[in-house]
Amino acid sequence: MRPPAHLDCALPDPQAAALIVDESGTIVFVSDPVQRLLGHAPQTLCGQSVEVLLPERLRLAHIGQRLRFTDQRGHRPMAPACRWWR
């Protein structure tokens, strides 16, 4: 699967595991490696909220974090993965 044309330059390696989410939190692109890793058929994640990928207990908090991030444009580090899944 190829990313949308206007995002093609963002993914120089077509075999990279990549997930692209728009400002509203909707998944707009899922690379083939991510689909295989998560066990989803092609196109089943596109159009869904990114929060479907999180455990239910973390979804509401993530929505708030995502909204704050889009309100405060800029770079920030992601939280360590081990902290999120405990």
PLY file of the C-alpha trace (Angstrom):
ply
format ascii 1.0
element vertex 86
property float x
property float y
property float z
element edge 85
property int vertex1
property int vertex2
end_header
0.00 0.00 0.00
1.32 3.45 -0.89
0.82 6.52 1.29
-1.30 9.39 -0.03
0.64 11.23 -2.77
1.15 14.38 -0.67
2.79 12.25 2.08
4.88 10.01 -0.18
8.08 11.91 0.58
7.55 11.32 4.33
8.13 7.58 3.87
11.30 7.05 1.87
11.36 3.30 2.65
8.22 1.52 1.43
9.00 -1.40 3.73
9.09 0.78 6.85
6.49 0.25 9.53
4.50 3.48 9.42
1.16 4.77 10.60
-0.09 8.22 9.55
-2.84 9.92 11.53
-4.54 13.19 10.60
-5.27 16.10 12.95
-8.58 14.61 14.04
-6.93 11.36 15.14
-8.15 9.37 12.15
-5.77 6.80 10.67
-5.17 7.75 7.02
-2.35 5.33 6.14
-1.07 2.03 7.49
1.97 0.44 5.88
1.95 -3.26 5.04
4.46 -4.11 7.82
2.19 -2.47 10.41
-0.84 -4.34 9.09
1.05 -7.63 9.38
2.39 -6.76 12.84
-1.06 -5.87 14.18
-2.84 -8.69 12.37
-5.28 -6.54 10.43
-6.39 -7.04 6.87
-5.50 -4.24 4.44
-7.59 -1.09 4.85
-9.31 -2.21 8.07
-7.54 0.43 10.17
-7.84 3.35 7.76
-10.69 5.62 8.74
-10.68 4.52 12.37
-9.54 6.51 15.38
-5.91 5.94 16.36
-7.15 5.16 19.87
-8.44 1.76 18.67
-4.81 0.66 18.84
-4.57 1.42 22.56
-5.88 -0.56 25.49
-9.35 0.71 26.38
-8.21 2.08 29.75
-5.76 4.47 27.99
-8.00 5.73 25.19
-9.68 8.66 26.91
-6.40 10.03 28.28
-4.79 9.67 24.84
-7.55 11.71 23.21
-6.74 14.59 25.58
-3.01 14.24 24.94
-3.55 14.18 21.19
-5.74 17.28 21.30
-3.16 19.17 23.39
-0.45 18.15 20.95
-2.38 19.47 17.94
-3.09 22.70 19.81
0.61 23.15 20.68
2.30 22.37 17.37
5.88 21.23 17.60
8.12 18.29 18.29
7.91 16.25 21.45
9.24 12.85 22.47
6.90 9.89 22.73
6.39 8.32 26.15
8.44 5.17 26.78
6.46 2.17 25.55
6.93 0.23 28.78
5.16 2.97 30.75
2.06 2.88 28.53
1.37 -0.83 28.77
1.54 -1.32 32.52
0 1
1 2
2 3
3 4
4 5
5 6
6 7
7 8
8 9
9 10
10 11
11 12
12 13
13 14
14 15
15 16
16 17
17 18
18 19
19 20
20 21
21 22
22 23
23 24
24 25
25 26
26 27
27 28
28 29
29 30
30 31
31 32
32 33
33 34
34 35
35 36
36 37
37 38
38 39
39 40
40 41
41 42
42 43
43 44
44 45
45 46
46 47
47 48
48 49
49 50
50 51
51 52
52 53
53 54
54 55
55 56
56 57
57 58
58 59
59 60
60 61
61 62
62 63
63 64
64 65
65 66
66 67
67 68
68 69
69 70
70 71
71 72
72 73
73 74
74 75
75 76
76 77
77 78
78 79
79 80
80 81
81 82
82 83
83 84
84 85
